[in-house]
Amino acid sequence: MAPKIEKLFESFPLGEGPHWDIPSQSLYFLNCFGQYLVKYNRATKKVTKASTAPKQPTFIIPVEGKKDQFIISLDKELAIISWDGESDKFSIIEKLSVADDTPDKADNKFNDGKCDSSGRLWTGTLCINKENIEKTLPVGTLYSFDSKRQLKGHISQVRLSNGIAFNDQVKKMYYIDTLKGTIDQFDFDIDNGAICTQVLFTLKKNNIPGMPDGMTIDSDGNLWVAVFGGNRVIKIDGKKPETLLDSIQLPALQVTSVVFGGPNLDELYVTSAALEVDGKTPPDNGA
């Protein structure tokens, strides 16, 4: 059966980092270029936002056991904040760490972030060449941040750090460096966060246009990957290399990330961007 695709709201130049919060049955995500935290209440359809200006956020993740507390990125900083999800302001409770804090990486920023089942945060940095994305330099790093407050680098020379997912059953972590055009899998030790890399899926080999962006994983261990510039979300096998299971066409060209939500976790929330291409903004983008 073909999926039902519904536009919920729009006008985000760069929607990113969706996170489904089960207790509140709400979707949290970011308007990165607009520098906003955003909350969408599924029941009331209400959208609220809080400004992070002048810094850019790229992920927002609730802190377990702490009401209205989140860990977020602010450019290259990690911080714990308090936000009630209703007001247009939040407060910083604690600044946790700063990444890539050297003169040669002054313009680096965090991008996607996810927590593994131990509560360890994984997030990567990048510095996009805004004139020509293909000329983006490999100056980013994939980091983890643990309960001991240690920011640890795992992979260097990353060009555009993006989607992250985990499967504890098969001891795998999945990761996207967008400009590689691949979804990579790591043998993953949850106890110490050790990783070892190999390619799982290559877009060009499977004749898929665009670039892999954010992703999530379902209960069967399959990966759902947003394809930026490809008008689609693809579903790939998390256990069999180069295995495409489904491709879902979307109105938006610039698909940025995905997350499952809803009362039964059977609704896929998809963010997109509205960036100019050849002086024009494609229709239905930024929704």
Secondary structure, DSSP 8 states (H G I E B T S, - for coil): ------------TBEEEEEEETTTTEEEEEETTTTEEEEEETTT--EEEEE-TTS----EEE-TT-TTEEEEEETTEEEEEE--SSSS--EEEEEEEE-S-SGGGTT-EEEEEEE-TTS-EEEEEE---SS-GGG--S-EEEEEE-TT--EEEEEEEESBEEEEEEETTTTEEEEEEGGGTEEEEEEEETTTTEEEEEEEEETGGGT--SEEEEEEE-TTS-EEEEEETTTEEEEE-SSSTT-EEEEEE-S-SBEEEEEEESTTS-EEEEEEB---BTTB--TTTT-
